[in-house]
Every structure is written in structure tokens, then in C-alpha cells.
């Protein structure tokens, strides 16, 4: 910097951008600072009718983002393929069979029976040690 001095706030160091000589600030490295670990939480959330009665549901925590994304894909693939309703049928046997299939589908849901009634799933980054 030519003829000017910049005072950086405590915890920051002044640096000079070599291209235009204007000052800019960067965080000063701390010798005791460690990189913050992050875990990845897969959650279910509800929408639609009576959604306000269902709180977001934490399902599983992963230390690897790709594993969390893989499990999320598995959840979504399963969730979008429930047994087909017997639309247009007045036959009670058809509907009873469908209800039994739905109960089995819920029981086999990768995230559990409770999560089967949620509509959305997502991965959330959670930094540890805040």
C-alpha cells in the first residue's frame, strides 16, 4: 500500500491484493483452531393434510456425505413405489388386499413404519463442535 496503513480488527490480518493494491481482510489462522467435523443427518419432513402435527423426524446420521446420499436415494426409491390402489374398484376384497399390502410396505420401509407417512426426505450438513 502506498503511503497508507490499514488497521485490521483483532483476529483479522490485513492483506494486499497484488492486482490493484487495495486492502482486503482475511481471517488470521489460530494455532489452536481445528477444522470442524461435519456429519450428515437424513431427515423426514411432512407436508399436506395435518402436516403441522408431525415434527421433522431425524432418521440416521452418516460421517460420509456419499453414504448419506446413497441411503437417501434408497429411501426415495422405496417411498415412491407403494402398492397401487385399486382405483375404480367397489370390491371390498380388493381394498382389503391393498390395505394388507400397504401395511407390509410400511413395515418394510427402510426408515421404519413412522417415516412411511412422511412425504419428504433430505440430507442436512451438521457441523460439530459449535
Z-matrix of the N, CA and C atoms (Angstrom, degrees):
N
C 1 1.438
C 2 1.519 1 107.46
N 3 1.265 2 115.82 1 139.13
C 4 1.454 3 119.90 2 -174.80
C 5 1.512 4 110.96 3 -96.22
N 6 1.339 5 117.50 4 111.02
C 7 1.444 6 122.37 5 174.26
C 8 1.513 7 116.00 6 68.62
N 9 1.323 8 120.73 7 4.41
C 10 1.458 9 123.14 8 179.43
C 11 1.521 10 108.19 9 -124.13
N 12 1.307 11 115.84 10 149.63
C 13 1.459 12 118.20 11 173.07
C 14 1.515 13 108.13 12 -123.93
N 15 1.296 14 115.49 13 143.37
C 16 1.463 15 120.68 14 179.36
C 17 1.514 16 108.32 15 -111.86
N 18 1.307 17 115.65 16 136.81
C 19 1.452 18 120.62 17 176.27
C 20 1.519 19 107.62 18 -105.01
N 21 1.306 20 115.49 19 121.76
C 22 1.462 21 120.21 20 -179.23
C 23 1.518 22 109.80 21 -88.98
N 24 1.325 23 116.90 22 142.82
C 25 1.461 24 119.59 23 174.34
C 26 1.525 25 110.11 24 -59.87
N 27 1.324 26 116.31 25 154.55
C 28 1.457 27 121.14 26 179.74
C 29 1.530 28 109.62 27 -55.38
N 30 1.312 29 116.84 28 135.13
C 31 1.457 30 121.46 29 -179.65
C 32 1.515 31 113.36 30 91.18
N 33 1.322 32 117.49 31 -6.11
C 34 1.456 33 121.05 32 177.82
C 35 1.518 34 108.72 33 -122.79
N 36 1.301 35 116.64 34 152.04
C 37 1.459 36 120.57 35 175.98
C 38 1.511 37 108.30 36 -116.99
N 39 1.321 38 116.12 37 143.68
C 40 1.462 39 120.04 38 177.64
C 41 1.518 40 108.12 39 -82.39
N 42 1.295 41 116.43 40 140.58
C 43 1.457 42 121.75 41 176.45
C 44 1.513 43 107.54 42 -133.65
N 45 1.284 44 116.31 43 161.96
C 46 1.455 45 120.56 44 -179.78
C 47 1.516 46 108.85 45 -118.16
N 48 1.318 47 115.53 46 126.42
C 49 1.445 48 121.39 47 174.64
C 50 1.520 49 106.49 48 -74.11
N 51 1.299 50 117.48 49 119.02
C 52 1.462 51 121.56 50 -174.29
C 53 1.526 52 113.08 51 -65.23
N 54 1.322 53 118.81 52 -23.18
C 55 1.455 54 120.73 53 -177.56
C 56 1.514 55 113.78 54 -71.78
N 57 1.330 56 119.22 55 -46.61
C 58 1.463 57 120.35 56 -175.35
C 59 1.524 58 112.93 57 -121.64
N 60 1.309 59 117.54 58 4.83
C 61 1.467 60 123.65 59 177.57
C 62 1.525 61 113.24 60 63.26
N 63 1.330 62 118.75 61 15.05
C 64 1.461 63 119.83 62 178.26
C 65 1.529 64 109.46 63 -87.33
N 66 1.337 65 117.01 64 143.25
C 67 1.466 66 118.58 65 -178.85
C 68 1.521 67 111.28 66 -75.91
N 69 1.292 68 115.58 67 147.00
C 70 1.450 69 121.74 68 171.17
C 71 1.510 70 107.01 69 -144.57
N 72 1.311 71 116.36 70 159.94
C 73 1.456 72 120.64 71 -172.94
C 74 1.520 73 111.10 72 -110.91
N 75 1.310 74 115.30 73 143.52
C 76 1.457 75 121.27 74 173.63
C 77 1.517 76 108.05 75 -130.51
N 78 1.309 77 116.40 76 155.10
C 79 1.462 78 120.07 77 179.28
C 80 1.517 79 109.53 78 -68.00
N 81 1.308 80 115.72 79 136.21
C 82 1.458 81 120.78 80 177.27
C 83 1.519 82 108.91 81 -75.79
N 84 1.317 83 117.46 82 133.75
C 85 1.463 84 118.82 83 178.63
C 86 1.523 85 110.24 84 -68.89
N 87 1.295 86 116.49 85 138.10
C 88 1.458 87 121.32 86 176.84
C 89 1.518 88 107.96 87 -101.84
N 90 1.299 89 115.88 88 135.45
C 91 1.456 90 118.85 89 -178.86
C 92 1.524 91 111.39 90 -67.60
N 93 1.328 92 117.08 91 -26.43
C 94 1.463 93 120.08 92 -179.23
C 95 1.529 94 112.51 93 -93.84
N 96 1.325 95 117.70 94 -4.27
C 97 1.461 96 120.99 95 -176.44
C 98 1.525 97 110.34 96 -75.49
N 99 1.325 98 115.60 97 132.42
C 100 1.454 99 121.52 98 176.47
C 101 1.521 100 108.21 99 -112.68
N 102 1.317 101 116.06 100 154.12
C 103 1.456 102 117.17 101 175.92
C 104 1.528 103 107.95 102 -69.45
N 105 1.321 104 115.46 103 141.06
C 106 1.449 105 121.25 104 -175.29
C 107 1.526 106 109.51 105 -81.02
N 108 1.319 107 116.80 106 130.40
C 109 1.459 108 121.53 107 176.89
C 110 1.527 109 108.81 108 -74.36
N 111 1.312 110 115.46 109 148.07
C 112 1.458 111 121.42 110 178.32
C 113 1.517 112 108.56 111 -127.44
N 114 1.316 113 116.39 112 136.66
C 115 1.456 114 121.45 113 171.07
C 116 1.525 115 107.44 114 -114.59
N 117 1.310 116 115.55 115 165.92
C 118 1.457 117 121.17 116 -173.96
C 119 1.532 118 108.83 117 -123.51
N 120 1.331 119 115.04 118 115.56
C 121 1.457 120 122.66 119 -175.08
C 122 1.523 121 109.66 120 -100.37
N 123 1.321 122 116.18 121 125.19
C 124 1.460 123 121.10 122 173.84
C 125 1.525 124 106.51 123 -93.81
N 126 1.341 125 114.98 124 126.42
C 127 1.468 126 120.63 125 -177.49
C 128 1.521 127 110.54 126 -128.08
N 129 1.327 128 114.14 127 156.35
C 130 1.463 129 121.65 128 173.09
C 131 1.521 130 107.72 129 -111.60
N 132 1.333 131 116.01 130 140.47
C 133 1.460 132 120.92 131 175.53
C 134 1.527 133 108.67 132 -131.08
N 135 1.312 134 115.19 133 153.09
C 136 1.463 135 120.89 134 -176.46
C 137 1.521 136 110.58 135 -104.94
N 138 1.314 137 115.08 136 156.03
C 139 1.465 138 121.10 137 172.10
C 140 1.521 139 107.54 138 -147.08
N 141 1.319 140 115.63 139 168.64
C 142 1.454 141 119.37 140 177.26
C 143 1.513 142 113.26 141 85.55
N 144 1.310 143 115.37 142 -153.97
C 145 1.464 144 123.57 143 -174.87
C 146 1.524 145 111.27 144 -57.01
N 147 1.326 146 116.97 145 124.95
C 148 1.463 147 125.13 146 177.28
C 149 1.529 148 113.49 147 60.30
N 150 1.320 149 117.70 148 22.90
C 151 1.464 150 120.95 149 179.80
C 152 1.521 151 111.71 150 -63.40
N 153 1.326 152 116.93 151 -30.56
C 154 1.461 153 120.07 152 -178.73
C 155 1.529 154 111.90 153 -65.24
N 156 1.307 155 117.11 154 -17.35
C 157 1.463 156 120.95 155 178.80
C 158 1.525 157 112.37 156 -84.28
N 159 1.326 158 116.83 157 -11.07
C 160 1.465 159 120.51 158 -178.89
C 161 1.519 160 109.77 159 -112.55
N 162 1.306 161 115.72 160 118.93
C 163 1.460 162 121.77 161 178.59
C 164 1.526 163 109.59 162 -76.80
N 165 1.352 164 117.62 163 155.92
C 166 1.466 165 119.21 164 172.81
C 167 1.532 166 109.30 165 -53.66
N 168 1.310 167 115.76 166 142.59
C 169 1.456 168 121.79 167 -173.18
C 170 1.528 169 110.59 168 -116.30
N 171 1.344 170 118.26 169 108.98
C 172 1.467 171 119.65 170 175.29
C 173 1.527 172 108.71 171 -68.83
N 174 1.337 173 116.13 172 133.59
C 175 1.456 174 119.81 173 -174.87
C 176 1.526 175 113.59 174 -109.92
N 177 1.334 176 115.98 175 -49.70
C 178 1.465 177 119.13 176 -174.02
C 179 1.519 178 109.62 177 -161.42
N 180 1.343 179 116.55 178 146.00
C 181 1.464 180 122.44 179 179.58
C 182 1.523 181 108.80 180 -113.12
N 183 1.333 182 115.29 181 138.20
C 184 1.462 183 122.04 182 178.16
C 185 1.522 184 109.36 183 -125.34
N 186 1.326 185 117.21 184 150.97
C 187 1.463 186 120.40 185 173.78
C 188 1.522 187 110.58 186 -92.89
N 189 1.312 188 117.40 187 -12.75
C 190 1.463 189 122.49 188 -179.08
C 191 1.530 190 109.58 189 -117.23
N 192 1.326 191 117.17 190 125.04
C 193 1.472 192 121.70 191 -177.73
C 194 1.522 193 111.87 192 -61.09
N 195 1.331 194 117.29 193 -39.53
C 196 1.466 195 118.92 194 -177.62
C 197 1.529 196 111.32 195 -66.47
N 198 1.336 197 117.84 196 -33.58
C 199 1.468 198 120.15 197 175.56
C 200 1.529 199 110.62 198 -67.82
N 201 1.322 200 117.01 199 -40.66
C 202 1.468 201 120.79 200 177.52
C 203 1.525 202 110.25 201 -62.37
N 204 1.331 203 116.69 202 -44.54
C 205 1.466 204 120.37 203 179.08
C 206 1.527 205 111.29 204 -64.43
N 207 1.333 206 116.72 205 -38.16
C 208 1.465 207 120.64 206 178.26
C 209 1.522 208 111.97 207 -63.42
N 210 1.341 209 115.82 208 -42.81
C 211 1.468 210 119.06 209 179.01
C 212 1.523 211 110.62 210 -69.08
N 213 1.333 212 116.48 211 -36.75
C 214 1.465 213 120.66 212 176.15
C 215 1.528 214 110.24 213 -59.65
N 216 1.330 215 117.34 214 -44.76
C 217 1.468 216 120.86 215 177.74
C 218 1.529 217 111.07 216 -59.50
N 219 1.339 218 115.80 217 -42.09
C 220 1.467 219 120.41 218 178.42
C 221 1.532 220 110.69 219 -61.83
N 222 1.339 221 116.40 220 -43.39
C 223 1.470 222 120.66 221 178.14
C 224 1.525 223 111.41 222 -59.95
N 225 1.316 224 115.35 223 -48.82
C 226 1.467 225 119.76 224 -176.91
C 227 1.519 226 110.72 225 -64.76
N 228 1.341 227 117.36 226 -44.24
C 229 1.467 228 120.19 227 178.68
C 230 1.529 229 111.20 228 -57.73
N 231 1.328 230 116.45 229 -43.21
C 232 1.461 231 120.11 230 179.27
C 233 1.526 232 110.47 231 -68.27
N 234 1.307 233 114.97 232 -44.21
C 235 1.462 234 120.37 233 -172.90
C 236 1.530 235 113.25 234 -65.61
N 237 1.311 236 117.38 235 -31.68
C 238 1.471 237 119.72 236 -177.88
C 239 1.530 238 112.62 237 -87.17
N 240 1.330 239 117.19 238 7.35
C 241 1.465 240 118.64 239 -179.46
C 242 1.532 241 112.40 240 -129.14
N 243 1.339 242 117.58 241 55.15
C 244 1.468 243 118.98 242 176.03
C 245 1.532 244 109.65 243 -73.85
N 246 1.324 245 117.49 244 168.14
C 247 1.470 246 119.89 245 176.11
C 248 1.530 247 110.78 246 -58.18
N 249 1.302 248 115.09 247 141.69
C 250 1.467 249 120.15 248 -178.20
C 251 1.526 250 110.79 249 -75.58
N 252 1.319 251 115.08 250 134.87
C 253 1.466 252 120.24 251 177.77
C 254 1.524 253 110.04 252 -69.72
N 255 1.330 254 117.20 253 146.93
C 256 1.468 255 120.01 254 177.00
C 257 1.533 256 111.04 255 -81.71
N 258 1.332 257 116.29 256 66.32
C 259 1.473 258 121.19 257 -178.31
C 260 1.524 259 110.74 258 -55.52
N 261 1.298 260 114.95 259 137.56
C 262 1.458 261 120.62 260 176.89
C 263 1.516 262 114.22 261 82.66
N 264 1.314 263 117.66 262 -5.11
C 265 1.465 264 119.91 263 -179.41
C 266 1.528 265 110.45 264 -90.39
N 267 1.316 266 115.39 265 134.02
C 268 1.464 267 121.21 266 174.06
C 269 1.528 268 110.55 267 -99.94
N 270 1.320 269 115.94 268 1.40
C 271 1.450 270 121.54 269 -176.78
C 272 1.530 271 109.83 270 -78.94
N 273 1.323 272 116.67 271 118.05
C 274 1.467 273 121.26 272 -179.09
C 275 1.527 274 111.74 273 -62.57
N 276 1.329 275 117.47 274 -31.10
C 277 1.468 276 120.35 275 178.17
C 278 1.524 277 111.09 276 -63.03
N 279 1.330 278 117.31 277 -39.29
C 280 1.473 279 120.92 278 177.78
C 281 1.524 280 110.40 279 -61.47
N 282 1.337 281 115.74 280 -44.71
C 283 1.460 282 120.05 281 -178.73
C 284 1.527 283 111.57 282 -70.32
N 285 1.315 284 117.56 283 -36.36
C 286 1.472 285 120.60 284 176.51
C 287 1.524 286 110.38 285 -64.03
N 288 1.307 287 116.03 286 -42.34
C 289 1.474 288 120.57 287 177.35
C 290 1.530 289 110.34 288 -62.47
N 291 1.323 290 116.27 289 -43.11
C 292 1.471 291 119.58 290 178.72
C 293 1.531 292 111.10 291 -62.09
N 294 1.338 293 117.33 292 -43.14
C 295 1.470 294 120.37 293 178.41
C 296 1.527 295 111.13 294 -61.04
N 297 1.315 296 118.03 295 -39.34
C 298 1.469 297 121.13 296 177.04
C 299 1.530 298 110.26 297 -65.28
N 300 1.324 299 116.51 298 -41.41
C 301 1.469 300 120.15 299 177.64
C 302 1.528 301 110.90 300 -63.87
N 303 1.331 302 116.72 301 -40.26
C 304 1.471 303 120.34 302 178.56
C 305 1.527 304 111.41 303 -65.37
N 306 1.325 305 117.19 304 -39.72
C 307 1.465 306 119.95 305 177.15
C 308 1.525 307 110.76 306 -62.42
N 309 1.322 308 116.88 307 -41.43
C 310 1.468 309 120.92 308 177.62
C 311 1.527 310 110.32 309 -66.77
N 312 1.334 311 117.15 310 -40.87
C 313 1.468 312 121.37 311 178.95
C 314 1.528 313 110.23 312 -61.68
N 315 1.331 314 117.12 313 -45.16
C 316 1.469 315 121.07 314 177.77
C 317 1.526 316 110.89 315 -61.16
N 318 1.328 317 116.36 316 -44.60
C 319 1.470 318 120.75 317 -178.38
C 320 1.526 319 111.55 318 -63.02
N 321 1.319 320 117.44 319 -31.46
C 322 1.471 321 121.59 320 -178.32
C 323 1.522 322 113.46 321 -92.48
N 324 1.319 323 118.17 322 0.48
C 325 1.471 324 121.14 323 -177.83
C 326 1.528 325 109.30 324 -57.56
N 327 1.341 326 118.53 325 131.64
C 328 1.470 327 120.89 326 -177.26
C 329 1.528 328 114.00 327 -58.56
N 330 1.331 329 117.79 328 -24.54
C 331 1.467 330 120.83 329 179.95
C 332 1.526 331 111.81 330 -100.23
N 333 1.321 332 117.73 331 1.29
C 334 1.454 333 121.28 332 177.91
C 335 1.517 334 113.22 333 101.87
N 336 1.315 335 114.56 334 166.87
C 337 1.465 336 122.35 335 -175.78
C 338 1.526 337 111.97 336 -59.29
N 339 1.327 338 117.34 337 -44.10
C 340 1.469 339 120.52 338 -176.85
C 341 1.529 340 110.60 339 -62.51
N 342 1.323 341 117.66 340 -41.62
C 343 1.470 342 121.44 341 -178.06
C 344 1.523 343 112.58 342 -68.57
N 345 1.324 344 117.28 343 -20.03
C 346 1.464 345 120.33 344 -179.83
C 347 1.526 346 112.08 345 -62.28
N 348 1.334 347 117.43 346 -22.24
C 349 1.462 348 120.96 347 -179.26
C 350 1.525 349 113.47 348 -93.02
N 351 1.324 350 117.69 349 3.94
C 352 1.466 351 121.83 350 177.32
C 353 1.524 352 108.94 351 -94.78
N 354 1.348 353 115.60 352 156.52
C 355 1.459 354 119.65 353 -175.37
C 356 1.526 355 114.55 354 -104.77
N 357 1.319 356 117.97 355 -20.98
C 358 1.464 357 120.47 356 -173.61
C 359 1.518 358 110.31 357 -130.06
N 360 1.327 359 115.37 358 145.36
C 361 1.457 360 121.72 359 176.98
C 362 1.521 361 107.43 360 -133.57
N 363 1.327 362 116.08 361 145.33
C 364 1.463 363 119.38 362 -179.91
C 365 1.513 364 111.55 363 -156.45
N 366 1.340 365 115.20 364 164.41
C 367 1.461 366 122.64 365 177.37
C 368 1.522 367 107.68 366 -108.46
N 369 1.323 368 116.21 367 131.47
C 370 1.462 369 122.61 368 -179.60
C 371 1.523 370 109.24 369 -120.64
N 372 1.338 371 116.41 370 130.86
C 373 1.463 372 122.01 371 177.21
C 374 1.522 373 108.30 372 -80.04
N 375 1.328 374 117.02 373 126.14
C 376 1.461 375 121.46 374 179.28
C 377 1.522 376 109.98 375 -121.27
N 378 1.330 377 117.68 376 107.84
C 379 1.465 378 119.36 377 175.83
C 380 1.526 379 109.45 378 -72.87
N 381 1.312 380 116.08 379 138.72
C 382 1.463 381 121.03 380 179.56
C 383 1.515 382 110.12 381 -98.95
N 384 1.297 383 116.32 382 151.09
C 385 1.449 384 121.15 383 173.87
C 386 1.506 385 115.21 384 86.66
N 387 1.311 386 118.15 385 22.30
C 388 1.468 387 119.99 386 177.58
C 389 1.501 388 110.49 387 -72.89
